[in-house]
Amino acid sequence: DVKVTQSSRYLVKRTGEKVFLECVQDMDHENMFWYRQDPGLGLRLIYFSYDVKMKEKGDIPEGYSVSREKKERFSLILESASTNQTSMYLCASSFPGQGYSNQPQHFGDGTRLSIL
Amino acid sequence: TQLLEQSPQFLSIQEGENLTVYCNSSSVFSSLQWYRQEPGEGPVLLVTVVTGGEVKKLKRLTFQFGDARKDSSLHITAAQTGDTGLYLCAGARGNTGKLIFGQGTTLQVKP
């Protein structure tokens, strides 16, 4: 079974802090994703990585950066946390494979981040 | 900008009832996926539909992809309390590996 592990289930930080969210997958997937999930808005893509050291902005990248130094690990960084970044953060991974568009994404259980 | 509109956003029904969730867009998608998310967990893939007009069945769940590949529906027959959760449709953005998600439908099935 694919395992996507997010380092924390719950995290409380203060405004202005630099926050790191870590994600590790064990299936040798090339693609990794960071989403935020807010009620009524579904999942919105923050950043996407299709290979080590490769990254691409998603729909809402402002205030975030990412790092992918190893294939299995994808980190999301909040450079200077703000209260409007309080949310559920979900990491996912997938193969690009044949017919990229059809590969399922495998999700971690999420990190609920509160910025005070 | 590609958008996926899901309806209804909330659904509360009694066990044994049938229901349908809709996922609509003005854009064409190469494929569409349905996920279910339970509280405290990440979404889990239920099905992928690829061909216009395709119908897939997963026990009591029936998924349909519109002929024009712009819309999809999920029909649940004789809902059970175990069907409770958040249902998300997601359209593939070409061959990039990325998905665009609908807002989700929260389903509550009462005993």
Contacts between the chains, C-beta under 8 A, distances in Angstrom:
chain1	res1	chain2	res2	distance
A	4	B	42	7.2
A	31	B	97	4.7
A	33	B	98	7.5
A	35	B	101	7.9
A	40	B	9	6.7
A	40	B	103	5.7
A	40	B	104	7.9
A	41	B	103	6.1
A	42	B	4	7.9
A	42	B	6	7.6
A	42	B	88	6.4
A	42	B	101	4.1
A	42	B	102	5.6
A	42	B	103	4.4
A	42	B	104	5.2
A	43	B	43	7.6
A	43	B	88	6.9
A	43	B	90	7.8
A	43	B	101	4.2
A	44	B	101	7.6
A	45	B	98	6.5
A	45	B	99	7.9
A	45	B	100	7.9
A	48	B	97	7.6
A	48	B	98	5.9
A	50	B	97	6.6
A	58	B	98	7.6
A	90	B	42	5.6
A	90	B	43	7.6
A	92	B	42	7.4
A	94	B	97	6.1
A	96	B	97	5.1
A	99	B	95	7.1
A	100	B	92	7.9
A	100	B	94	8.0
A	100	B	95	4.1
A	100	B	96	6.4
A	100	B	97	4.7
A	101	B	30	4.4
A	101	B	31	5.1
A	101	B	92	3.3
A	101	B	93	7.4
A	101	B	94	6.3
A	101	B	95	5.2
A	101	B	96	7.5
A	101	B	97	7.3
A	102	B	30	7.8
A	102	B	31	5.0
A	102	B	48	5.6
A	102	B	50	6.2
A	102	B	92	6.8
A	103	B	97	6.5
A	104	B	33	6.5
A	104	B	45	4.1
A	104	B	48	6.7
A	105	B	43	7.9
A	105	B	45	7.4
A	105	B	90	8.0
A	105	B	99	6.5
A	106	B	45	7.9
A	107	B	42	2.9
A	107	B	43	5.2
A	107	B	44	7.3
A	108	B	42	5.3
A	109	B	40	6.6
A	109	B	41	5.2
A	109	B	42	5.2
A	110	B	40	7.8
A	110	B	41	7.6
A	110	B	42	5.8
